[in-house]
Amino acid sequence: MSSQARTTATRSTVARTILRLALGAIFFTHGWQKIFDYTIAGTQTAFTQMGVPAAQLIAPAIGFLELAGGAAIIFGILVRPIAILLAADMLGALFLVHAPAGIFADKGGYELVLVLAAGAAALAIAGAGRLSVDALVFGRSKNRTVAALA
Protein backbone atom coordinates (compact mmCIF):
# COMPACT_ATOMS: atom_id res chain seq x y z
CA MET A 1 0.00 0.00 0.00
CA SER A 2 1.38 3.38 -0.98
CA SER A 3 1.92 6.21 1.48
CA GLN A 4 -0.93 8.16 -0.11
CA ALA A 5 -3.28 5.16 0.17
CA ARG A 6 -2.34 4.73 3.85
CA THR A 7 -2.99 8.43 4.50
CA THR A 8 -6.37 8.20 2.77
CA ALA A 9 -7.28 5.06 4.74
CA THR A 10 -6.25 6.71 8.01
CA ARG A 11 -8.29 9.82 7.24
CA SER A 12 -11.30 7.67 6.35
CA THR A 13 -10.98 5.77 9.63
CA VAL A 14 -10.69 8.96 11.65
CA ALA A 15 -13.61 10.60 9.82
CA ARG A 16 -15.91 7.61 10.31
CA THR A 17 -14.93 7.35 13.97
CA ILE A 18 -15.67 11.04 14.58
CA LEU A 19 -19.01 10.70 12.78
CA ARG A 20 -19.91 7.57 14.77
CA LEU A 21 -19.07 9.15 18.12
CA ALA A 22 -20.97 12.39 17.48
CA LEU A 23 -23.98 10.78 15.82
CA GLY A 24 -24.14 7.95 18.35
CA ALA A 25 -24.03 10.39 21.27
CA ILE A 26 -26.92 12.45 19.85
CA PHE A 27 -29.07 9.38 19.16
CA PHE A 28 -28.24 7.83 22.55
CA THR A 29 -29.17 10.98 24.47
CA HIS A 30 -32.39 11.45 22.50
CA GLY A 31 -33.34 7.84 23.23
CA TRP A 32 -32.49 8.33 26.90
CA GLN A 33 -34.66 11.43 26.95
CA LYS A 34 -37.62 9.62 25.38
CA ILE A 35 -37.41 6.66 27.77
CA PHE A 36 -36.21 8.08 31.07
CA ASP A 37 -36.75 11.85 31.09
CA TYR A 38 -40.07 12.15 29.27
CA THR A 39 -40.94 8.51 30.12
CA ILE A 40 -42.45 6.15 27.59
CA ALA A 41 -45.97 7.28 28.49
CA GLY A 42 -44.99 10.92 28.04
CA THR A 43 -43.34 10.17 24.70
CA GLN A 44 -46.43 8.28 23.56
CA THR A 45 -48.58 11.29 24.46
CA ALA A 46 -46.22 13.67 22.64
CA PHE A 47 -46.13 11.45 19.54
CA THR A 48 -49.94 11.27 19.56
CA GLN A 49 -50.18 15.07 19.77
CA MET A 50 -47.73 15.37 16.87
CA GLY A 51 -49.89 13.08 14.76
CA VAL A 52 -47.50 10.15 14.60
CA PRO A 53 -49.44 7.06 13.49
CA ALA A 54 -49.60 4.17 16.02
CA ALA A 55 -47.90 6.39 18.59
CA GLN A 56 -48.47 3.88 21.40
CA LEU A 57 -46.27 1.36 19.57
CA ILE A 58 -43.94 3.67 17.70
CA ALA A 59 -42.88 5.86 20.66
CA PRO A 60 -41.24 3.11 22.76
CA ALA A 61 -39.78 1.47 19.65
CA ILE A 62 -38.16 4.74 18.58
CA GLY A 63 -36.95 5.45 22.11
CA PHE A 64 -35.23 2.09 22.40
CA LEU A 65 -33.92 2.25 18.79
CA GLU A 66 -32.31 5.61 19.47
CA LEU A 67 -30.92 4.54 22.87
CA ALA A 68 -29.55 1.13 21.87
CA GLY A 69 -28.78 2.21 18.31
CA GLY A 70 -26.86 5.24 19.52
CA ALA A 71 -24.75 3.07 21.82
CA ALA A 72 -24.16 0.55 19.03
CA ILE A 73 -23.08 3.31 16.64
CA ILE A 74 -20.63 4.69 19.23
CA PHE A 75 -18.95 1.29 19.63
CA GLY A 76 -19.26 0.37 15.97
CA ILE A 77 -21.56 -2.61 16.41
CA LEU A 78 -23.75 -3.61 13.43
CA VAL A 79 -23.38 -0.06 12.15
CA ARG A 80 -24.81 -0.47 8.67
CA PRO A 81 -28.19 -2.02 9.58
CA ILE A 82 -28.63 0.20 12.63
CA ALA A 83 -27.71 3.30 10.65
CA ILE A 84 -30.37 2.41 8.06
CA LEU A 85 -32.98 2.14 10.82
CA LEU A 86 -31.89 5.43 12.38
CA ALA A 87 -31.94 7.20 8.99
CA ALA A 88 -35.48 5.91 8.44
CA ASP A 89 -36.39 7.10 11.96
CA MET A 90 -35.17 10.61 11.14
CA LEU A 91 -36.88 10.69 7.73
CA GLY A 92 -40.12 9.74 9.47
CA ALA A 93 -39.61 12.57 11.97
CA LEU A 94 -38.84 14.95 9.11
CA PHE A 95 -41.94 14.17 7.05
CA LEU A 96 -44.41 13.42 9.85
CA VAL A 97 -43.51 16.22 12.24
CA HIS A 98 -40.87 18.76 11.25
CA ALA A 99 -41.27 19.58 7.54
CA PRO A 100 -44.28 21.91 7.93
CA ALA A 101 -42.28 24.12 10.31
CA GLY A 102 -39.53 24.88 7.78
CA ILE A 103 -35.83 24.31 8.19
CA PHE A 104 -34.90 26.05 11.45
CA ALA A 105 -34.90 23.88 14.59
CA ASP A 106 -35.76 26.78 16.90
CA LYS A 107 -39.12 26.93 15.12
CA GLY A 108 -39.64 23.15 15.24
CA GLY A 109 -38.07 22.70 11.81
CA TYR A 110 -36.15 19.86 10.27
CA GLU A 111 -32.49 20.98 10.26
CA LEU A 112 -31.41 18.61 13.05
CA VAL A 113 -33.35 15.58 11.82
CA LEU A 114 -32.07 16.15 8.27
CA VAL A 115 -28.45 16.24 9.45
CA LEU A 116 -29.00 13.15 11.62
CA ALA A 117 -30.61 11.32 8.67
CA ALA A 118 -27.70 12.30 6.40
CA GLY A 119 -25.11 11.21 8.97
CA ALA A 120 -26.84 7.88 9.51
CA ALA A 121 -27.12 7.36 5.74
CA ALA A 122 -23.40 8.12 5.37
CA LEU A 123 -22.56 5.48 7.99
CA ALA A 124 -24.89 2.98 6.31
CA ILE A 125 -22.95 3.51 3.08
CA ALA A 126 -19.41 3.83 4.47
CA GLY A 127 -19.60 1.40 7.38
CA ALA A 128 -18.07 1.63 10.83
CA GLY A 129 -14.40 1.80 9.89
CA ARG A 130 -11.38 0.06 11.37
CA LEU A 131 -11.82 1.42 14.91
CA SER A 132 -14.98 -0.53 15.63
CA VAL A 133 -16.32 -3.73 17.08
CA ASP A 134 -17.56 -4.61 13.58
CA ALA A 135 -13.95 -4.57 12.33
CA LEU A 136 -12.77 -6.70 15.25
CA VAL A 137 -15.57 -9.26 15.08
CA PHE A 138 -16.42 -9.39 11.40
CA GLY A 139 -13.11 -8.31 9.89
CA ARG A 140 -14.68 -5.27 8.26
CA SER A 141 -11.48 -3.33 8.17
CA LYS A 142 -11.93 -1.92 4.68
CA ASN A 143 -14.73 0.06 3.17
CA ARG A 144 -15.99 -2.49 0.66
CA THR A 145 -18.32 0.00 -1.00
CA VAL A 146 -15.44 2.30 -1.94
CA ALA A 147 -13.15 -0.64 -2.77
CA ALA A 148 -15.76 -1.96 -5.22
CA LEU A 149 -15.87 1.39 -6.98
CA ALA A 150 -12.08 1.70 -7.30
Backbone as a chain_set.jsonl record, in Angstrom:
{"seq": "MSSQARTTATRSTVARTILRLALGAIFFTHGWQKIFDYTIAGTQTAFTQMGVPAAQLIAPAIGFLELAGGAAIIFGILVRPIAILLAADMLGALFLVHAPAGIFADKGGYELVLVLAAGAAALAIAGAGRLSVDALVFGRSKNRTVAALA", "coords": {"N": [[0.849, -1.173, 0.0], [0.589, 2.169, -0.883], [2.047, 5.241, 0.39], [0.307, 7.393, 0.118], [-2.15, 6.054, -0.131], [-2.289, 4.86, 2.39], [-2.49, 7.156, 3.985], [-4.946, 8.166, 3.085], [-6.62, 6.045, 3.876], [-6.272, 6.175, 6.651], [-7.315, 8.725, 7.189], [-9.962, 8.273, 6.412], [-10.734, 6.371, 8.316], [-10.487, 7.881, 10.686], [-12.348, 9.926, 10.145], [-14.789, 8.467, 9.931], [-14.898, 7.438, 12.515], [-15.111, 9.773, 14.096], [-17.584, 10.706, 13.119], [-19.239, 8.541, 13.893], [-19.023, 8.673, 16.737], [-20.043, 11.248, 17.385], [-22.635, 11.223, 16.172], [-23.708, 8.899, 17.323], [-23.735, 9.659, 20.041], [-25.639, 11.732, 20.026], [-27.98, 10.369, 19.142], [-28.153, 8.424, 21.216], [-28.56, 10.051, 23.523], [-30.977, 11.263, 22.862], [-32.648, 9.045, 22.764], [-32.44, 8.228, 25.444], [-33.65, 10.42, 26.647], [-36.292, 10.167, 25.664], [-37.085, 7.762, 26.858], [-36.39, 7.809, 29.647], [-36.382, 10.491, 30.687], [-38.65, 11.932, 29.598], [-40.339, 9.827, 29.878], [-41.802, 6.725, 28.776], [-44.593, 6.764, 28.56], [-45.064, 9.533, 28.478], [-43.725, 10.176, 26.115], [-45.244, 8.723, 24.308], [-47.654, 10.152, 24.493], [-46.795, 12.669, 23.551], [-46.022, 11.957, 20.909], [-48.519, 11.191, 19.926], [-49.881, 13.657, 20.034], [-48.4, 14.987, 18.111], [-49.257, 13.768, 15.87], [-48.24, 11.333, 15.02], [-48.554, 8.232, 13.512], [-49.899, 5.269, 15.081], [-48.832, 5.792, 17.627], [-48.649, 4.734, 20.226], [-47.29, 2.351, 19.92], [-45.106, 3.05, 18.319], [-43.657, 5.079, 19.695], [-42.262, 3.89, 22.051], [-40.696, 2.064, 20.621], [-39.112, 3.702, 18.977], [-37.781, 5.172, 20.942], [-36.226, 3.148, 22.216], [-34.793, 2.231, 19.974], [-33.262, 4.513, 19.345], [-31.796, 4.823, 21.736], [-30.427, 2.271, 22.17], [-29.448, 1.936, 19.583], [-27.905, 4.254, 19.274], [-25.867, 3.762, 21.161], [-24.774, 1.44, 20.017], [-23.821, 2.474, 17.592], [-21.833, 4.221, 18.537], [-19.924, 2.389, 19.548], [-19.475, 0.957, 17.288], [-20.963, -1.279, 16.416], [-22.683, -3.483, 14.431], [-23.169, -1.453, 12.532], [-24.027, -0.676, 9.887], [-26.741, -1.842, 9.407], [-28.088, -0.745, 11.643], [-27.701, 1.973, 11.276], [-29.208, 2.368, 8.961], [-31.797, 1.954, 9.976], [-31.904, 4.08, 11.817], [-31.652, 6.274, 10.09], [-34.035, 6.012, 8.673], [-35.803, 6.435, 10.801], [-35.278, 9.166, 11.324], [-36.049, 10.307, 8.882], [-38.746, 9.737, 8.96], [-39.451, 11.352, 11.166], [-38.847, 13.818, 10.037], [-40.698, 14.05, 7.826], [-43.205, 13.471, 9.018], [-43.437, 15.206, 11.196], [-41.655, 17.539, 11.351], [-41.263, 18.894, 8.836], [-43.401, 20.73, 8.028], [-42.813, 22.989, 9.556], [-40.691, 24.287, 8.463], [-37.134, 24.906, 7.92], [-35.581, 25.688, 10.209], [-34.521, 24.685, 13.43], [-35.165, 25.972, 15.832], [-37.706, 26.779, 15.45], [-39.113, 24.503, 15.384], [-38.409, 23.14, 13.161], [-36.768, 21.154, 10.556], [-33.933, 20.956, 10.48], [-32.091, 19.646, 12.278], [-33.005, 16.936, 12.279], [-32.666, 16.339, 9.592], [-29.875, 16.526, 9.249], [-29.101, 14.49, 11.022], [-30.296, 12.283, 9.736], [-28.843, 12.318, 7.327], [-26.223, 11.875, 8.289], [-26.532, 9.314, 9.42], [-27.226, 7.909, 7.097], [-24.831, 8.201, 5.692], [-23.108, 6.656, 7.306], [-24.34, 4.182, 6.95], [-23.698, 3.698, 4.331], [-20.849, 3.954, 4.247], [-19.908, 2.399, 6.374], [-18.587, 1.184, 9.541], [-15.829, 1.503, 9.924], [-12.279, 1.007, 10.697], [-11.779, 1.279, 13.448], [-13.615, -0.138, 15.278], [-16.085, -2.332, 16.745], [-17.316, -3.93, 14.859], [-15.24, -4.21, 12.921], [-13.391, -5.655, 14.431], [-14.804, -8.013, 15.099], [-16.08, -8.939, 12.742], [-14.209, -8.559, 10.808], [-14.309, -6.335, 9.209], [-12.489, -4.359, 8.002], [-11.971, -2.766, 5.867], [-13.45, -0.4, 3.676], [-15.773, -1.688, 1.859], [-17.579, -0.79, -0.013], [-16.423, 1.498, -1.204], [-14.077, 0.284, -2.098], [-15.079, -1.445, -4.031], [-15.812, 0.341, -5.987], [-13.442, 1.336, -6.85]], "CA": [[0.0, 0.0, 0.0], [1.383, 3.38, -0.98], [1.921, 6.208, 1.478], [-0.928, 8.163, -0.11], [-3.277, 5.165, 0.166], [-2.336, 4.734, 3.852], [-2.993, 8.431, 4.504], [-6.372, 8.201, 2.771], [-7.284, 5.065, 4.741], [-6.255, 6.712, 8.014], [-8.291, 9.823, 7.237], [-11.298, 7.671, 6.351], [-10.979, 5.767, 9.626], [-10.692, 8.964, 11.652], [-13.61, 10.602, 9.816], [-15.908, 7.609, 10.313], [-14.933, 7.348, 13.97], [-15.671, 11.042, 14.578], [-19.012, 10.702, 12.778], [-19.908, 7.566, 14.768], [-19.074, 9.15, 18.124], [-20.967, 12.387, 17.48], [-23.981, 10.779, 15.823], [-24.141, 7.952, 18.349], [-24.031, 10.395, 21.27], [-26.919, 12.446, 19.851], [-29.068, 9.383, 19.156], [-28.241, 7.833, 22.554], [-29.169, 10.981, 24.474], [-32.387, 11.448, 22.502], [-33.337, 7.837, 23.226], [-32.492, 8.334, 26.903], [-34.658, 11.432, 26.954], [-37.622, 9.616, 25.379], [-37.412, 6.657, 27.765], [-36.207, 8.08, 31.07], [-36.746, 11.855, 31.086], [-40.069, 12.15, 29.269], [-40.945, 8.51, 30.122], [-42.446, 6.146, 27.592], [-45.97, 7.283, 28.492], [-44.994, 10.921, 28.042], [-43.335, 10.171, 24.703], [-46.429, 8.279, 23.563], [-48.575, 11.292, 24.459], [-46.224, 13.672, 22.644], [-46.132, 11.448, 19.542], [-49.938, 11.266, 19.563], [-50.183, 15.068, 19.775], [-47.726, 15.374, 16.872], [-49.894, 13.079, 14.756], [-47.496, 10.147, 14.598], [-49.436, 7.059, 13.495], [-49.6, 4.173, 16.017], [-47.9, 6.391, 18.589], [-48.472, 3.88, 21.403], [-46.269, 1.355, 19.566], [-43.94, 3.674, 17.7], [-42.877, 5.862, 20.661], [-41.24, 3.108, 22.757], [-39.776, 1.466, 19.65], [-38.157, 4.736, 18.581], [-36.948, 5.453, 22.114], [-35.234, 2.086, 22.395], [-33.917, 2.25, 18.792], [-32.307, 5.608, 19.474], [-30.919, 4.542, 22.87], [-29.552, 1.133, 21.865], [-28.781, 2.211, 18.307], [-26.856, 5.24, 19.52], [-24.75, 3.074, 21.824], [-24.159, 0.546, 19.026], [-23.077, 3.308, 16.637], [-20.627, 4.689, 19.228], [-18.947, 1.292, 19.63], [-19.263, 0.372, 15.971], [-21.564, -2.613, 16.407], [-23.753, -3.614, 13.431], [-23.383, -0.06, 12.151], [-24.81, -0.475, 8.665], [-28.188, -2.019, 9.58], [-28.626, 0.196, 12.63], [-27.713, 3.296, 10.649], [-30.37, 2.406, 8.059], [-32.982, 2.145, 10.824], [-31.888, 5.431, 12.38], [-31.94, 7.201, 8.99], [-35.483, 5.911, 8.44], [-36.391, 7.101, 11.961], [-35.174, 10.613, 11.137], [-36.876, 10.692, 7.732], [-40.115, 9.737, 9.471], [-39.607, 12.569, 11.969], [-38.838, 14.954, 9.114], [-41.936, 14.166, 7.047], [-44.413, 13.422, 9.855], [-43.511, 16.223, 12.242], [-40.869, 18.764, 11.252], [-41.271, 19.578, 7.536], [-44.28, 21.908, 7.926], [-42.283, 24.122, 10.312], [-39.535, 24.876, 7.783], [-35.827, 24.313, 8.194], [-34.905, 26.049, 11.455], [-34.897, 23.879, 14.59], [-35.759, 26.782, 16.899], [-39.123, 26.928, 15.12], [-39.637, 23.148, 15.238], [-38.074, 22.703, 11.809], [-36.148, 19.859, 10.272], [-32.494, 20.979, 10.256], [-31.411, 18.61, 13.051], [-33.347, 15.582, 11.818], [-32.066, 16.152, 8.265], [-28.45, 16.243, 9.453], [-29.001, 13.151, 11.615], [-30.61, 11.316, 8.667], [-27.705, 12.298, 6.398], [-25.11, 11.212, 8.97], [-26.838, 7.883, 9.509], [-27.116, 7.358, 5.737], [-23.401, 8.125, 5.373], [-22.564, 5.479, 7.99], [-24.894, 2.981, 6.31], [-22.948, 3.505, 3.085], [-19.408, 3.828, 4.471], [-19.596, 1.402, 7.384], [-18.068, 1.629, 10.833], [-14.398, 1.797, 9.891], [-11.378, 0.061, 11.367], [-11.817, 1.424, 14.909], [-14.982, -0.527, 15.634], [-16.324, -3.73, 17.079], [-17.565, -4.613, 13.577], [-13.952, -4.572, 12.327], [-12.772, -6.697, 15.247], [-15.573, -9.258, 15.084], [-16.416, -9.389, 11.398], [-13.113, -8.307, 9.893], [-14.682, -5.272, 8.264], [-11.476, -3.326, 8.172], [-11.93, -1.918, 4.678], [-14.731, 0.056, 3.168], [-15.989, -2.493, 0.665], [-18.318, -0.004, -0.996], [-15.442, 2.3, -1.935], [-13.153, -0.635, -2.769], [-15.757, -1.965, -5.218], [-15.869, 1.393, -6.984], [-12.08, 1.695, -7.301]], "C": [[0.896, 1.238, 0.0], [1.144, 4.289, 0.217], [0.629, 7.018, 1.338], [-2.155, 7.322, 0.222], [-3.426, 4.977, 1.676], [-2.898, 6.005, 4.487], [-4.484, 8.546, 4.266], [-7.141, 7.244, 3.669], [-7.339, 5.567, 6.187], [-7.268, 7.836, 8.16], [-9.711, 9.291, 7.224], [-11.671, 7.053, 7.697], [-11.281, 6.839, 10.669], [-12.032, 9.648, 11.403], [-14.815, 9.756, 10.232], [-16.025, 7.465, 11.825], [-15.532, 8.618, 14.579], [-17.171, 11.08, 14.322], [-19.776, 9.739, 13.681], [-20.07, 8.087, 16.178], [-20.078, 10.285, 18.285], [-22.405, 11.95, 17.241], [-24.531, 9.829, 16.887], [-24.511, 8.652, 19.645], [-25.371, 11.113, 21.172], [-28.084, 11.459, 19.895], [-29.251, 8.788, 20.553], [-28.959, 8.778, 23.516], [-30.627, 11.264, 24.139], [-33.214, 10.228, 22.899], [-33.498, 7.843, 24.735], [-33.6, 9.294, 27.323], [-36.075, 10.882, 26.761], [-38.04, 8.561, 26.406], [-37.405, 7.087, 29.229], [-36.619, 9.484, 31.51], [-38.228, 12.116, 30.835], [-40.924, 10.976, 29.716], [-41.616, 8.013, 28.843], [-43.861, 6.685, 27.451], [-45.991, 8.726, 28.002], [-44.626, 11.035, 26.572], [-44.502, 9.706, 23.835], [-47.432, 9.418, 23.428], [-48.081, 12.356, 23.486], [-46.334, 13.223, 21.19], [-47.58, 11.514, 19.06], [-50.309, 12.704, 19.211], [-49.536, 15.573, 18.487], [-48.325, 14.692, 15.645], [-49.141, 11.882, 14.221], [-48.438, 8.951, 14.62], [-48.952, 5.978, 14.473], [-48.614, 4.617, 17.093], [-47.649, 5.503, 19.8], [-47.414, 2.799, 21.162], [-44.967, 2.001, 19.106], [-43.061, 4.375, 18.738], [-41.856, 5.01, 21.432], [-40.235, 2.47, 21.8], [-38.699, 2.47, 19.238], [-37.23, 5.076, 19.749], [-35.852, 4.414, 22.293], [-34.291, 1.989, 21.197], [-32.854, 3.328, 18.95], [-31.323, 5.355, 20.62], [-29.917, 3.432, 22.525], [-28.777, 1.359, 20.574], [-27.671, 3.225, 18.458], [-25.643, 4.613, 20.17], [-24.019, 2.164, 20.839], [-23.315, 1.327, 18.019], [-21.772, 3.799, 17.281], [-19.549, 3.606, 19.225], [-18.672, 0.629, 18.282], [-19.776, -1.043, 15.862], [-22.744, -2.616, 15.433], [-24.159, -2.25, 12.867], [-24.267, 0.085, 10.924], [-26.31, -0.705, 8.874], [-28.802, -1.049, 10.578], [-28.703, 1.594, 12.034], [-28.877, 3.434, 9.666], [-31.647, 2.655, 8.863], [-33.047, 3.557, 11.39], [-32.15, 6.489, 11.301], [-33.435, 7.198, 8.686], [-36.259, 6.599, 9.567], [-36.405, 8.615, 11.739], [-35.976, 11.1, 9.926], [-38.353, 10.697, 8.128], [-40.388, 10.988, 10.283], [-39.667, 13.804, 11.072], [-40.203, 15.124, 8.449], [-43.201, 14.192, 7.897], [-44.561, 14.62, 10.787], [-42.885, 17.561, 11.835], [-40.979, 19.534, 9.938], [-42.195, 20.797, 7.48], [-43.735, 23.158, 8.624], [-41.1, 24.797, 9.615], [-38.23, 24.279, 8.275], [-35.314, 24.548, 9.616], [-35.46, 25.319, 12.677], [-35.552, 24.702, 15.69], [-37.236, 27.071, 16.662], [-39.795, 25.564, 14.926], [-39.319, 22.527, 13.894], [-37.199, 21.469, 11.758], [-34.626, 19.868, 10.168], [-31.753, 19.874, 11.02], [-31.728, 17.218, 12.52], [-32.785, 15.311, 10.427], [-30.585, 15.817, 8.388], [-28.257, 14.852, 10.068], [-29.304, 12.067, 10.586], [-29.434, 11.191, 7.707], [-26.499, 11.589, 7.028], [-25.318, 9.713, 9.082], [-26.74, 7.226, 8.14], [-25.65, 7.218, 5.332], [-22.759, 6.915, 6.052], [-23.092, 4.181, 7.383], [-24.126, 2.666, 5.021], [-21.487, 3.176, 3.37], [-19.028, 2.721, 5.452], [-18.899, 2.016, 8.584], [-16.618, 2.069, 10.795], [-13.6, 0.823, 10.731], [-11.407, 0.13, 12.887], [-13.218, 1.127, 15.416], [-15.029, -1.993, 16.038], [-16.594, -4.527, 15.805], [-16.254, -5.078, 12.946], [-13.289, -5.699, 13.104], [-13.471, -8.043, 15.096], [-15.74, -9.813, 13.679], [-15.305, -9.166, 10.383], [-13.423, -7.248, 8.861], [-13.707, -4.112, 8.406], [-11.383, -2.398, 6.974], [-13.343, -1.535, 4.288], [-14.984, -0.652, 1.854], [-16.776, -1.747, -0.408], [-17.348, 0.794, -1.841], [-14.487, 1.398, -2.701], [-13.784, -1.19, -4.05], [-15.801, -0.947, -6.334], [-14.505, 1.719, -7.571], [-11.616, 0.813, -8.426]], "O": [[1.839, 1.338, 0.785], [0.173, 4.13, 0.956], [-0.053, 7.29, 2.326], [-3.109, 7.838, 0.804], [-4.543, 4.939, 2.191], [-3.693, 5.932, 5.424], [-5.218, 8.979, 5.154], [-8.208, 7.595, 4.174], [-8.353, 5.396, 6.865], [-8.0, 7.89, 9.148], [-10.572, 9.799, 7.942], [-12.803, 7.201, 8.159], [-12.228, 6.708, 11.444], [-12.773, 9.921, 12.347], [-15.76, 10.277, 10.824], [-17.132, 7.379, 12.356], [-16.369, 8.539, 15.479], [-17.944, 11.444, 15.208], [-20.847, 10.081, 14.183], [-21.145, 7.958, 16.764], [-20.876, 10.281, 19.223], [-23.293, 12.275, 18.028], [-25.685, 9.949, 17.299], [-25.494, 8.284, 20.287], [-26.152, 11.107, 22.124], [-29.063, 11.686, 20.605], [-30.38, 8.659, 21.025], [-29.86, 8.359, 24.242], [-31.434, 11.483, 25.042], [-34.36, 10.369, 23.324], [-34.563, 7.505, 25.252], [-34.379, 9.012, 28.233], [-36.951, 11.106, 27.596], [-39.211, 8.48, 26.778], [-38.329, 6.756, 29.972], [-37.155, 9.646, 32.606], [-38.967, 12.477, 31.751], [-42.129, 11.135, 29.911], [-41.95, 8.795, 27.953], [-44.289, 7.027, 26.349], [-46.847, 9.097, 27.199], [-45.152, 11.891, 25.861], [-44.72, 10.241, 22.748], [-47.997, 9.62, 22.353], [-48.857, 12.884, 22.688], [-46.701, 14.02, 20.326], [-47.834, 11.857, 17.905], [-50.976, 12.945, 18.204], [-50.061, 16.482, 17.843], [-47.949, 14.998, 14.514], [-49.374, 11.456, 13.089], [-49.062, 8.681, 15.646], [-47.749, 5.798, 14.667], [-47.675, 3.894, 17.423], [-46.547, 5.512, 20.349], [-46.724, 2.383, 22.092], [-43.875, 1.557, 19.459], [-41.836, 4.273, 18.667], [-40.68, 5.374, 21.467], [-39.055, 2.348, 22.129], [-37.519, 2.128, 19.16], [-36.026, 5.248, 19.557], [-34.688, 4.758, 22.498], [-33.109, 1.695, 21.373], [-31.673, 3.076, 18.712], [-30.134, 5.647, 20.484], [-28.705, 3.64, 22.586], [-27.598, 1.019, 20.479], [-26.611, 3.087, 17.847], [-24.511, 4.896, 19.779], [-22.789, 2.12, 20.827], [-22.227, 0.893, 17.642], [-20.724, 3.791, 16.636], [-18.387, 3.887, 18.929], [-17.741, -0.166, 18.155], [-19.116, -1.91, 15.29], [-23.69, -1.845, 15.594], [-25.345, -1.942, 12.746], [-25.181, 0.909, 10.929], [-27.097, 0.18, 8.538], [-29.922, -0.579, 10.377], [-29.671, 2.318, 12.268], [-29.466, 4.509, 9.556], [-32.48, 3.472, 8.473], [-34.117, 4.163, 11.439], [-32.804, 7.495, 11.575], [-34.032, 8.252, 8.468], [-37.26, 7.269, 9.312], [-37.43, 9.267, 11.945], [-36.525, 12.202, 9.955], [-39.117, 11.555, 7.685], [-41.431, 11.621, 10.119], [-40.447, 14.723, 11.322], [-40.794, 16.203, 8.497], [-44.17, 14.863, 7.54], [-45.678, 15.008, 11.13], [-43.524, 18.605, 11.965], [-40.796, 20.751, 9.944], [-41.798, 21.822, 6.925], [-44.159, 24.27, 8.31], [-40.564, 25.78, 10.128], [-38.226, 23.262, 8.969], [-34.663, 23.665, 10.175], [-36.663, 25.32, 12.938], [-36.407, 24.19, 16.412], [-37.935, 27.548, 17.556], [-40.894, 25.473, 14.379], [-39.893, 21.502, 13.526], [-36.926, 20.83, 12.774], [-34.059, 18.843, 9.788], [-30.87, 19.229, 10.453], [-30.822, 16.406, 12.33], [-32.458, 14.167, 10.111], [-30.093, 14.919, 7.703], [-27.349, 14.12, 9.674], [-28.634, 11.034, 10.567], [-29.068, 10.083, 7.315], [-25.833, 10.792, 6.366], [-24.391, 8.933, 8.866], [-26.229, 6.112, 8.023], [-25.269, 6.232, 4.702], [-21.95, 6.221, 5.435], [-22.366, 3.189, 7.313], [-23.934, 1.501, 4.673], [-20.942, 2.229, 2.804], [-17.933, 2.167, 5.362], [-18.654, 3.221, 8.629], [-16.222, 2.937, 11.572], [-14.151, -0.062, 11.386], [-11.092, -0.856, 13.553], [-13.917, 2.009, 15.915], [-14.138, -2.779, 15.716], [-16.153, -5.67, 15.683], [-16.161, -6.215, 12.485], [-12.693, -6.597, 12.511], [-12.82, -9.081, 14.979], [-15.564, -11.01, 13.449], [-15.444, -9.543, 9.22], [-12.865, -7.258, 7.763], [-14.063, -3.03, 8.871], [-10.767, -1.337, 7.069], [-14.301, -2.264, 4.545], [-14.449, -0.24, 0.825], [-16.644, -2.051, -1.594], [-17.436, 0.773, -3.069], [-14.121, 1.709, -3.834], [-13.088, -1.383, -5.046], [-15.825, -1.317, -7.508], [-14.409, 2.304, -8.65], [-10.501, 0.978, -8.92]]}, "num_chains": 1, "name": "protein.A"}
